[in-house]
Amino acid sequence: MGRILGLDPGSRITGFGVIDVVQGEGVYVASGNIRATATDLATRLKVIFDGVVEVVAAYAPTEVAVEQVFMYRNADSALKLGQARGAALSAVLTTGLAVAEYMPARIKQAVVGKGNATKEQVQYMVRLILNLPVAPGADAADALAVALCHCHCNSHGLAALGRTGEQRRRR
């Protein structure tokens, strides 16, 4: 499969995780955060866009997977998250890479075994699966979980053009 970049977009912190796929298993390459600390949203979106472009250039992924947006109770937060996600997606798409998208519950199911797992459970399982000495931060762990989900779904023939087999059956 190659190298997978997982992204967990946020309007202030966008997590990224990079894994190589070796014999169907994810192998840790790198992870971190793109921090957008500006007060105005437009500047934060530019930081996210530029940061994702830099990550793609630095790690040369062959595939990209992103967490899909789900509706928050706060519409303003959902709109900002959607814009941050759009900035990250636009940055990836300018490179010509295809993007697969997964719902948060699907990602948690693939990594933890249950769709309502806590952030701490995701961090713990990412650390175990990738054999890391310490758990990555929450946003980086979420991004690594997205990459691991994509790896798992592709190894079972479920991911195609950003839709898992589960999502295709629902339509």
N, C-alpha and C positions, 0 to 999 in steps of 0.2 A: 504494500500500500504506500509506504513512504513516510512522510513527516506530516503530522497533523498539528495545526494551530487551533486551540480552543479559546474562545473569547466569552467573557462574562461582562457584558457592557453595563456600565453605570454612569450616571451623570457627573459623579465626582471621582470614582475609582473604577477603572475598567481592568479586570483581571485578565491575564493571558497565561496560557500554559502550552508548552510544546512537547510533544512526544514523538518518538520514532516508533514505527511498527516493525517488530522483528518477529518473524514466525507467528504472526497473529496476535502478539502481545505488545502492550504499550511499554516503552522504555523512556524514562524521564530524560529530557534534554534541558529544559529551562522553564522558569515561571516567574511571574512578577506582576507589577501593577503599573498602569498608566494613571498618574494622578493629575487631575484637572482641578487646580485650586483657585482659579480665578472666580471672581464674584459673579460676573455676567455669563449667562449660558452660552452665548455665541463664542466667546473665547474658550470656554471649556470644550465645546464641540470641536473647535479647531485643534486643541491639544489632543483630544481623543483621536481625531483623524490622523494627525501627524504622528502620534505615538504608534498607532496600528501600522501605518506605512513603514515606520522604522523597525518594528518587530518583524514584519514580513520580510523586509530587506535583510535583517540580521540573521534570521533563522531559515529562510527559504522553504516555507512549507509547501507541500504538494496538494494539501487539502485543508479546508478551514471549516470549523463547526462553531455555531453560535447558539446561545440560549435564546429561545423565543420569549417574547414579552407575554406576560400574563397580566390581567387587570388587577390593579391595586385598589384598595378602598379609596385612596386619594387620587382623584383624576389628574391633578397637577403633577404629582410624582410620576404617574404613568406616562403622561405626555413628555416629561423631561427624559424619562428612561427610553421612550420610543425615539426621541431625537438623538440621544447618545448612541443607541443601537444603530440608527441610520447613519451616523457619522462613522462608526466602526465598519458597518457593511459597505459603505461607499469607499472607504479606504481599501478594503479587501478587493472589491470589484474593480478598482482602477488597475489592479495588478493582473487581472484576467483569471484569477482563481475562482472556482465555483464555491458556493457556500451551502452547507447543510445546516438545518435548523432543528432543534429539539426542544420540546416542552420541559420545564423544570422537573416535573414528576417523572418523566421518562429518563432523564439524566440520573436522578436519584435512584430510580429503580435499577438502572444498569450498574451503578457503582456501589450502592449500599444494599440493594435488594428490596427496598420499599420506597414508594413514591413520596411519602411524607417525612422523609429523614430530615434531621436537623442539620444545620451548618457544621456543627461539631462532629456529627457522624460522617458527613461527607469528607471533612478534613482528615479524620481518622482513617477512613477506608482508602482515600487517595494516598495517604502515607504508606499504608500497608501494601496496596496494589503495586505502587511504584518503588517500593523498598527504599523510602526516604528516611534519613536519620531523624528528622523532625517534621511535623506537619507544616505544610505551607500556610500562609495567611488565608483567611476566609475567601477573599476574592480570587486569589491565585488558585486555591484548591477548587473552587467552583469552575474555573476555566479549565483546569486539568481534568475535572470530572466530565466536562463537555467533550474534551478530546478523547477521553477513555470511552465515553458513550458512543462516539462516532466510530472508534476503532472496533468496539464490540458489535455494533449494529452492522458495520460493513463486513466483519468476519462471518456474520451469519446471513449476509445477503439482504439485509432489511433496509438499508439507507439508499435512497436514490433521489437525486435532485432535491435534497433537503427534507424529504418526507420519510419517516420510518414506516415500516410495514403496518404498525399499529395505526398510524394516522391515515394511511391509505384505506384501510378497512372501514374506518369511521365515516368516510366521505360518502 
